[in-house]
Every structure is written in structure tokens, then in C-alpha cells.
Amino acid sequence: MLNPAIGKLIENYENRYGLVTEIANCAREISSEAEKNEEIIIEKPVSIAINKIASEKGLI
């Protein structure tokens, strides 16, 4: 189960597409930054992106 719940995140968007698009873009940025800095990411970039967006929205 994802933490935070997707139901709480979706309340801040008009539709699921907007949420998924923002998460995907954020995950790509995280992945490219890690690759550029030659870092190894243990956690999946999508999970990091979800937590980042949730913290920005004040859900965590």
C-alpha cells in the first residue's frame, strides 16, 4: 500500500491524469538527477515522487 493514500492525493487534482502526469514528471527528474550525479537509488523513483508531492501538498 502506498503511503500516503492515493485517495488523499487525488483530492488536490481535477482528475487522475493530472496526478499521474505530475508523478511521472517528478520521477523522471529524480531519475535523471541520480543518473547525472552517479547515485544509486534504492527506492523506486515513483515512490520518491509520490512522497515528495504529498509532502509539498502537506499530506505527510
N, CA, C and O atoms as a MOPAC input file, in Angstrom:
PM7 MOZYME 1SCF
protein

 N      0.83800 1    -1.18000 1     0.00000 1
 C      0.00000 1     0.00000 1     0.00000 1
 C      0.87800 1     1.23700 1     0.00000 1
 O      1.88400 1     1.31000 1     0.70700 1
 N      0.48000 1     2.20000 1    -0.80100 1
 C      1.25300 1     3.43100 1    -0.91100 1
 C      0.98800 1     4.33500 1     0.27800 1
 O     -0.13100 1     4.42700 1     0.78200 1
 N      2.01800 1     4.98000 1     0.69800 1
 C      1.87600 1     5.94700 1     1.77500 1
 C      2.32600 1     7.28300 1     1.23700 1
 O      3.51600 1     7.40400 1     0.94800 1
 N      1.54900 1     8.24100 1     1.08200 1
 C      0.16800 1     8.41600 1     1.51700 1
 C     -0.81400 1     7.74900 1     0.55900 1
 O     -0.45200 1     7.35100 1    -0.54800 1
 N     -2.02400 1     7.63900 1     0.99200 1
 C     -3.05400 1     7.01900 1     0.16600 1
 C     -3.31600 1     7.87100 1    -1.06900 1
 O     -3.35000 1     9.10000 1    -0.99500 1
 N     -3.49700 1     7.21300 1    -2.18900 1
 C     -3.75500 1     7.91200 1    -3.44200 1
 C     -5.04600 1     8.73200 1    -3.34800 1
 O     -5.15700 1     9.78900 1    -3.96900 1
 N     -6.01200 1     8.25000 1    -2.58000 1
 C     -7.27200 1     8.96900 1    -2.41600 1
 C     -7.08100 1    10.36800 1    -1.87500 1
 O     -7.78100 1    11.29300 1    -2.28500 1
 N     -6.14000 1    10.53700 1    -0.95900 1
 C     -5.86400 1    11.87100 1    -0.40700 1
 C     -5.14600 1    12.74700 1    -1.42300 1
 O     -5.39400 1    13.95000 1    -1.50100 1
 N     -4.25400 1    12.14000 1    -2.20300 1
 C     -3.53600 1    12.91300 1    -3.21400 1
 C     -4.46500 1    13.38600 1    -4.32800 1
 O     -4.34600 1    14.51900 1    -4.79600 1
 N     -5.38000 1    12.53300 1    -4.75200 1
 C     -6.25400 1    12.84800 1    -5.88900 1
 C     -7.19800 1    14.00100 1    -5.57500 1
 O     -7.69500 1    14.65900 1    -6.48900 1
 N     -7.44900 1    14.25200 1    -4.29800 1
 C     -8.34300 1    15.35000 1    -3.92100 1
 C     -7.80800 1    16.70600 1    -4.35200 1
 O     -8.57700 1    17.65800 1    -4.48900 1
 N     -6.50000 1    16.81000 1    -4.56700 1
 C     -5.87200 1    18.06600 1    -4.95700 1
 C     -5.81800 1    18.26900 1    -6.47000 1
 O     -5.26600 1    19.26500 1    -6.94000 1
 N     -6.38000 1    17.34400 1    -7.23100 1
 C     -6.33200 1    17.39800 1    -8.69000 1
 C     -7.73800 1    17.24500 1    -9.26100 1
 O     -8.62600 1    16.68200 1    -8.62100 1
 N     -7.92200 1    17.75300 1   -10.47000 1
 C     -9.22300 1    17.63300 1   -11.12800 1
 C     -9.51000 1    16.20200 1   -11.55400 1
 O    -10.65700 1    15.75700 1   -11.52200 1
 N     -8.45700 1    15.47600 1   -11.95500 1
 C     -8.63300 1    14.09700 1   -12.39700 1
 C     -7.35800 1    13.30400 1   -12.13300 1
 O     -6.33300 1    13.87200 1   -11.75600 1
 N     -7.42400 1    12.01700 1   -12.32700 1
 C     -6.27100 1    11.14500 1   -12.07000 1
 C     -5.13700 1    11.40200 1   -13.05300 1
 O     -3.96500 1    11.24900 1   -12.70800 1
 N     -5.48100 1    11.78800 1   -14.26600 1
 C     -4.46600 1    12.02600 1   -15.28900 1
 C     -3.49100 1    13.10700 1   -14.84100 1
 O     -2.28200 1    12.97300 1   -15.03300 1
 N     -4.00900 1    14.17600 1   -14.24500 1
 C     -3.14500 1    15.25100 1   -13.76400 1
 C     -2.18800 1    14.77700 1   -12.69000 1
 O     -1.01200 1    15.13800 1   -12.69300 1
 N     -2.68900 1    13.97400 1   -11.77900 1
 C     -1.84900 1    13.42700 1   -10.71200 1
 C     -0.77600 1    12.50600 1   -11.28000 1
 O      0.39700 1    12.61900 1   -10.92400 1
 N     -1.17600 1    11.59900 1   -12.15600 1
 C     -0.23100 1    10.64300 1   -12.73200 1
 C      0.83100 1    11.36500 1   -13.55400 1
 O      2.00500 1    10.99600 1   -13.50700 1
 N      0.43800 1    12.37700 1   -14.29500 1
 C      1.38700 1    13.14400 1   -15.09900 1
 C      2.41600 1    13.84400 1   -14.22200 1
 O      3.61000 1    13.82700 1   -14.52200 1
 N      1.95500 1    14.45400 1   -13.14500 1
 C      2.88600 1    15.13900 1   -12.24300 1
 C      3.83800 1    14.15700 1   -11.56400 1
 O      5.02700 1    14.44200 1   -11.42100 1
 N      3.32400 1    13.01700 1   -11.15100 1
 C      4.17300 1    11.99600 1   -10.52900 1
 C      5.21100 1    11.48600 1   -11.52700 1
 O      6.38200 1    11.32900 1   -11.18100 1
 N      4.78600 1    11.22800 1   -12.75500 1
 C      5.71400 1    10.72200 1   -13.77600 1
 C      6.81000 1    11.73800 1   -14.08000 1
 O      7.98100 1    11.37200 1   -14.18600 1
 N      6.44200 1    13.00000 1   -14.21800 1
 C      7.44000 1    14.03100 1   -14.49600 1
 C      8.43300 1    14.16500 1   -13.34400 1
 O      9.63800 1    14.28900 1   -13.56400 1
 N      7.93000 1    14.13900 1   -12.14000 1
 C      8.79200 1    14.23500 1   -10.96000 1
 C      9.71800 1    13.02700 1   -10.86200 1
 O     10.89500 1    13.17400 1   -10.53300 1
 N      9.19600 1    11.83600 1   -11.14500 1
 C     10.00800 1    10.62100 1   -11.10000 1
 C     11.11200 1    10.66100 1   -12.15900 1
 O     12.23100 1    10.21400 1   -11.90700 1
 N     10.80100 1    11.19200 1   -13.33400 1
 C     11.82500 1    11.32500 1   -14.37900 1
 C     12.93000 1    12.27300 1   -13.94300 1
 O     14.10900 1    12.00600 1   -14.17500 1
 N     12.55000 1    13.38300 1   -13.30900 1
 C     13.54600 1    14.33700 1   -12.82300 1
 C     14.43800 1    13.69400 1   -11.76300 1
 O     15.65700 1    13.86600 1   -11.78700 1
 N     13.83500 1    12.95900 1   -10.84000 1
 C     14.59800 1    12.28000 1    -9.79100 1
 C     15.56300 1    11.28000 1   -10.40200 1
 O     16.72800 1    11.21300 1   -10.00900 1
 N     15.08500 1    10.51000 1   -11.35500 1
 C     15.91200 1     9.50400 1   -12.01100 1
 C     17.06400 1    10.13300 1   -12.78700 1
 O     18.19600 1     9.65700 1   -12.71100 1
 N     16.78300 1    11.18800 1   -13.52300 1
 C     17.84500 1    11.81900 1   -14.31800 1
 C     18.87200 1    12.51100 1   -13.42900 1
 O     20.06100 1    12.50100 1   -13.74600 1
 N     18.43600 1    13.11100 1   -12.32300 1
 C     19.37000 1    13.73100 1   -11.38400 1
 C     20.29100 1    12.67800 1   -10.76400 1
 O     21.49600 1    12.89300 1   -10.63700 1
 N     19.71600 1    11.54900 1   -10.38400 1
 C     20.51700 1    10.47900 1    -9.79900 1
 C     21.52300 1     9.93600 1   -10.81200 1
 O     22.66900 1     9.64900 1   -10.46700 1
 N     21.09100 1     9.80100 1   -12.04700 1
 C     21.99000 1     9.30800 1   -13.09000 1
 C     23.10300 1    10.31500 1   -13.35600 1
 O     24.26200 1     9.93900 1   -13.53200 1
 N     22.74700 1    11.59300 1   -13.38300 1
 C     23.72900 1    12.64000 1   -13.63500 1
 C     24.77700 1    12.70000 1   -12.52300 1
 O     25.96200 1    12.91100 1   -12.78300 1
 N     24.32500 1    12.51200 1   -11.28700 1
 C     25.22500 1    12.55700 1   -10.13300 1
 C     25.84200 1    11.19700 1    -9.80800 1
 O     26.56600 1    11.05300 1    -8.82200 1
 N     25.54800 1    10.20200 1   -10.64600 1
 C     26.04900 1     8.83900 1   -10.48400 1
 C     25.69800 1     8.26700 1    -9.11200 1
 O     26.52500 1     7.62900 1    -8.46100 1
 N     24.46100 1     8.50700 1    -8.68600 1
 C     23.95100 1     7.98200 1    -7.42700 1
 C     23.14300 1     6.71600 1    -7.69500 1
 O     22.55900 1     6.54400 1    -8.76500 1
 N     23.12600 1     5.85700 1    -6.72300 1
 C     22.30500 1     4.65000 1    -6.79900 1
 C     21.08300 1     4.87500 1    -5.92800 1
 O     21.20300 1     5.17600 1    -4.74100 1
 N     19.90800 1     4.72700 1    -6.52400 1
 C     18.66100 1     4.91600 1    -5.79200 1
 C     18.14700 1     3.54600 1    -5.37100 1
 O     17.92800 1     2.66800 1    -6.20500 1
 N     17.96000 1     3.37800 1    -4.07800 1
 C     17.43600 1     2.11200 1    -3.55300 1
 C     15.92700 1     2.05000 1    -3.74500 1
 O     15.38400 1     1.04000 1    -4.19100 1
 N     15.26000 1     3.14600 1    -3.40200 1
 C     13.79900 1     3.22700 1    -3.52600 1
 C     13.43600 1     3.59600 1    -4.96400 1
 O     14.20100 1     4.28400 1    -5.64000 1
 N     12.29800 1     3.15200 1    -5.42200 1
 C     11.87500 1     3.44400 1    -6.79000 1
 C     11.57800 1     4.93700 1    -6.93800 1
 O     11.02500 1     5.55000 1    -6.02400 1
 N     11.94600 1     5.53400 1    -8.09600 1
 C     11.71300 1     6.96400 1    -8.30500 1
 C     10.23900 1     7.36100 1    -8.19200 1
 O      9.93800 1     8.47300 1    -7.76000 1
 N      9.32600 1     6.48100 1    -8.56700 1
 C      7.90000 1     6.79900 1    -8.46400 1
 C      7.49400 1     6.93700 1    -6.99800 1
 O      6.72600 1     7.83300 1    -6.64900 1
 N      7.99900 1     6.06400 1    -6.15000 1
 C      7.69300 1     6.15400 1    -4.72500 1
 C      8.24900 1     7.43100 1    -4.12200 1
 O      7.59100 1     8.07500 1    -3.30500 1
 N      9.45100 1     7.79700 1    -4.51900 1
 C     10.05600 1     9.03600 1    -4.04300 1
 C      9.22700 1    10.23000 1    -4.50500 1
 O      8.99900 1    11.16700 1    -3.74100 1
 N      8.77700 1    10.19100 1    -5.76000 1
 C      7.98000 1    11.28300 1    -6.31300 1
 C      6.65000 1    11.42400 1    -5.58700 1
 O      6.22500 1    12.54100 1    -5.29100 1
 N      5.98800 1    10.31100 1    -5.29700 1
 C      4.71000 1    10.36000 1    -4.58300 1
 C      4.90100 1    10.97900 1    -3.20800 1
 O      4.11600 1    11.83200 1    -2.79500 1
 N      5.93400 1    10.55700 1    -2.50000 1
 C      6.19200 1    11.12000 1    -1.17400 1
 C      6.55200 1    12.60000 1    -1.24700 1
 O      6.14900 1    13.38300 1    -0.38600 1
 N      7.31000 1    12.98400 1    -2.27400 1
 C      7.68600 1    14.39000 1    -2.44600 1
 C      6.46200 1    15.25300 1    -2.70800 1
 O      6.30800 1    16.31100 1    -2.09700 1
 N      5.59500 1    14.81700 1    -3.60200 1
 C      4.38600 1    15.57500 1    -3.92600 1
 C      3.46300 1    15.64700 1    -2.72000 1
 O      2.86500 1    16.69000 1    -2.45800 1
 N      3.34300 1    14.55600 1    -1.98900 1
 C      2.48900 1    14.54400 1    -0.80000 1
 C      3.01000 1    15.50900 1     0.26200 1
 O      2.22800 1    16.19100 1     0.92500 1
 N      4.31500 1    15.56400 1     0.41800 1
 C      4.86800 1    16.48200 1     1.41900 1
 C      4.69700 1    17.93400 1     0.98100 1
 O      4.48200 1    18.81100 1     1.81700 1
 N      4.79200 1    18.19300 1    -0.32600 1
 C      4.56700 1    19.55700 1    -0.83200 1
 C      3.11800 1    19.99200 1    -0.62700 1
 O      2.84800 1    21.16900 1    -0.38900 1
 N      2.18600 1    19.04200 1    -0.72000 1
 C      0.76300 1    19.34800 1    -0.53000 1
 C      0.37100 1    19.33800 1     0.94300 1
 O     -0.77400 1    19.64200 1     1.27900 1
 N      1.30900 1    18.99000 1     1.82700 1
 C      1.04500 1    18.98300 1     3.25300 1
 C      0.28900 1    17.75900 1     3.73800 1
 O     -0.39400 1    17.81900 1     4.76000 1
 N      0.40200 1    16.65200 1     3.02300 1
 C     -0.31200 1    15.42500 1     3.39800 1
 C      0.53200 1    14.50500 1     4.27300 1
 O      0.01400 1    13.56800 1     4.88000 1
 N      1.82300 1    14.77400 1     4.33300 1
 C      2.68700 1    13.94100 1     5.17900 1
 C      3.22900 1    14.79500 1     6.30800 1
 O      3.98200 1    14.30300 1     7.14800 1

